[in-house]
Amino acid sequence: DRYLPFLATTKVLMASVRAGVGRETAHEVIKEHAVAVALEMREKGVDQNDLLARLAADERLGLTQSDIDALVAEPLSFTGTAVDQVSAVVLRVSQVVSEHTEAARYQPGDIL
């Protein structure tokens, strides 16, 4: 909740451009709000990150609150390939364990 809005700015930028806003304009608007929110969080101790609400309220981006809510509806989409990477590691560990069953049962002894 605290940092997702910052991660969502790329999606907001792309949606804004698709809505007809110039890329440089959209970038400047997003940067303006993101910097303001970051400074408030850092210097004033503000707990709530209202970046997405600020972006939705800024007419220069051409997006509504509903548009922005849809962009962040799937928070796992911000993890990139992490889900696939974890699945690959789990698969590899399973393969190693099945090939070396004795190692899977290993119990270390006391160090001292």
C-alpha positions in Angstrom: 0.0 0.0 0.0 2.9 2.3 0.8 4.9 1.8 -2.4 2.6 0.3 -5.0 1.5 3.7 -6.3 5.2 4.5 -7.2 5.5 1.1 -9.0 2.2 1.8 -10.9 3.5 5.0 -12.5 4.8 3.2 -15.6 1.3 1.7 -16.2 -0.3 5.2 -15.5 2.1 6.7 -18.0 1.3 4.1 -20.7 -2.4 4.4 -20.1 -2.2 8.2 -20.3 -0.4 8.1 -23.6 -3.0 5.6 -25.0 -5.6 8.2 -23.9 -3.9 10.8 -26.1 -1.7 12.6 -23.7 1.9 13.3 -24.9 4.5 11.1 -23.3 6.6 14.0 -22.1 3.6 15.8 -20.6 2.4 12.6 -18.9 5.9 12.0 -17.5 6.2 15.5 -16.1 2.7 15.3 -14.4 3.5 11.9 -12.9 6.9 13.1 -11.8 5.5 16.3 -10.2 3.0 14.3 -8.1 5.4 11.4 -7.3 8.1 13.8 -6.0 5.6 15.7 -3.9 4.2 12.5 -2.3 7.7 11.1 -1.7 8.8 14.4 0.0 5.7 14.4 2.2 6.3 10.8 3.2 10.0 11.4 3.9 10.0 14.9 5.4 6.6 15.1 7.1 6.1 11.5 8.0 2.9 11.2 6.0 1.7 7.5 6.2 -0.9 7.4 3.5 0.4 7.4 -0.1 -2.2 9.3 -2.1 -0.3 9.4 -5.4 -2.9 7.4 -7.3 -5.7 9.8 -6.1 -3.6 12.8 -7.1 -3.0 11.3 -10.6 -6.7 10.6 -11.1 -7.6 14.1 -10.1 -5.2 15.7 -12.5 -7.0 16.4 -15.7 -3.7 16.6 -17.6 -3.4 12.8 -17.6 -6.9 12.1 -19.1 -7.5 9.2 -16.6 -10.3 8.8 -14.1 -10.1 7.1 -10.7 -11.8 4.1 -12.3 -9.1 3.9 -15.0 -6.3 4.0 -12.4 -8.1 1.5 -10.2 -8.2 -0.9 -13.1 -4.4 -0.4 -13.7 -3.6 -1.5 -10.2 -6.3 -4.2 -9.8 -3.8 -7.0 -10.1 -0.9 -6.1 -7.7 1.0 -9.3 -8.7 1.4 -7.9 -12.2 4.0 -5.6 -10.7 6.3 -8.5 -9.7 7.3 -9.1 -13.2 8.7 -12.6 -13.7 9.1 -13.3 -10.0 6.3 -15.8 -10.0 7.8 -17.7 -12.9 11.3 -17.6 -11.3 10.0 -19.0 -8.0 8.2 -21.7 -9.8 11.4 -22.6 -11.7 13.4 -22.8 -8.5 10.7 -25.0 -6.8 10.7 -27.3 -9.8 14.5 -27.5 -9.7 14.6 -28.2 -6.0 12.0 -30.9 -6.5 14.1 -32.5 -9.2 17.3 -32.5 -7.0 15.4 -33.9 -4.0 13.9 -36.7 -6.1 17.4 -37.6 -7.6 19.1 -37.5 -4.2 16.6 -38.7 -1.7 19.3 -39.4 0.9 20.3 -35.8 0.8 16.7 -34.7 1.4 16.7 -36.6 4.7 20.0 -35.1 5.9 19.9 -33.8 9.4 22.9 -31.7 10.6 24.5 -32.7 13.9 25.4 -30.3 16.7 28.0 -27.8 15.9 29.6 -27.8 19.3 
